[in-house]
Amino acid sequence: MSTESSSYIPGLQNVPATRSAISFLDGQKGILTYRGYPIVELAKHSSFEETCFLLLNGELPEAGALAGFSNELRLNRRVKYNVREIMKFLPTNGHPMEMLQTCVASLGMFYPGSERMTAEGNGPSEEFVNGTAIKILATMATIVAMWNHIREGDDPVPPREDLSYAANFLYMMNEREPDAVEARIMDACLVLHAEHTINASTFAALVCGSTLAAPNLVVASAIGTLAGPLHGGANQRVLEMLREIGSPENAESWLEKRLANKQVVWGFGHREYKVKDPRADILQSMLEELREHRGGNISPLYDIAKALETAAHERLSQKGVHPNVDYYSGVLYDALGIPEDQFTPIFAISRTAGWLAHWKEQIANNRIYRPTQEYVGAETREYVELSARQA
């Protein structure tokens, strides 16, 4: 009964899964836009709050609309005490991504409204969709920052309503208000990671959303997908790799050995980009800005990263392999005092904006995903009773 099909493409490479107006990527030219706006411009001029509004609603907001949206995010930063209690019973050595998926999956139990996702009628109201998106976006950073303290046996730092999204997150993480440069860099990092077309985690969100599952479960499914080292977990591996190299002088010989053994060089290469990821360029420029701001005092891993990029350019650039967004993001987060295992949860905080934008777009013209397969198993056969089977 095996079937043959020339249409089967492993990994669904370049197979359109949806039609979307949210983001555009040209990997040959190194272009990424959100709703038509280049990521370079948004990282320079926009804020995470404004970028979230843009992704969710399709247009940049007027001043009053942005102020109202930002205020709603500020007012929804707190989470129910039940979520905090869940965290207290989780293993303290567990990975934060598993904590995050668990807590986000539980949100629908504490914030009623999921019953509005029904196959009957015309679907959920715009009020429910927008309100739920704000609630999930607002609490993501709170949950990640709370875990940073609860796993150490400490009470979490309460969120502040007088700080921006990025500044409040750093405040809750480090128990001190960040300076203006640190807050702006964190803000730009969140903008850079907010959306990236139909990647693995966004596709997971689309599939889950197409079943009309509750939006918190849609985000939880995407979090689980993002946790894999081939998707969101690579920036943590980059730091481990740079520490293994040890010094800029070792970069070239380390790379030669790595390539000879056909081992992964973390943070290099991308399924879409054949030039340097434009987000990597922006992250590197922010590392330079932070170094200057601190009078040259920044992680020595940055110099190792630059040396490795130089060595890799000579060996890999002709193959279209260049640094991706993970390469410098981990170094930058490390310089901001963020623990390595929290790098991917920060990715999730930011990408929630894109996931929810795609969820909103999906349910507006929904059809449940049901791909087919190419069967390569056994032909139809007769069941044999256990007593008659031969060893």
C-alpha angles and dihedrals in degrees: 000000000000113000130210122217130172089197095071110111118183112237090007088265109195092350108140109237098178145350112254139176094193108089142357130208130191106186094185093058098031095242125152123173134180110213087338097311115118113243090230090061094044093049089051102042110016134071129226090251092053092045091052090052090049094050094045098042106027100238139065109261129244114245094263094048092049092049091051093046092047091048091053090053091050093049093051099051096104120085131207115274087240090070090053089050091053089055092052091061096049120098108268091221093054119115114266091232090063090048091049094050091048095050096043090049088055096052094088089062092058100036109052120216105084089109087075089073095088136145090227124089124355099322130252122338122256088244091058094045094049095041093049092048091053093048094051093044092049096049099044094079091042093054093048093048093045091056090054089068103028092059087057091053094255132122113256121254109254115241121253124226095204095066132077119254093262096041092048091051092053090045092053092045100046102025091235133087110254120235119251095264094050092047092049092049091050089048092053091048090056091049091051094053098040099098141003112168120258102343122158097275094044090050089052088052091050093051093047092044092050089065088058091244116166113281094243088057090049089056092043091055090051091049091055090052094047090054093074117104091234090061122024101352098070098090091065089051090051092062091048088051094049091050089051090054089053102192140020090253091062096052099092097046091043090053093049091054092044093052093044089056091047091237127155118267099210117228095024127107132021134210090234109027121077091175130047111303106257089222090058090057091052093047091050091051089052090052088054090049092050092048091052091046090054095046095254094313109132137124114299086224088078093065090048090051092052092049091050091049090053092050092045093050090064093049106032112023094084087059091054093253113139138149114294130203092280094059099075101016094078092049090051094048089048090054089053091057098255118146114246096241089058094061095089093044088056087052087053093049090056099038091053086081091059094041092053092045090055091044090053091048092046098052092046089070102012132186121162115247114247112161121181130232141222105242115218100165134108124309117254108289141178122263112247119210115244093244091056098050119109121225 
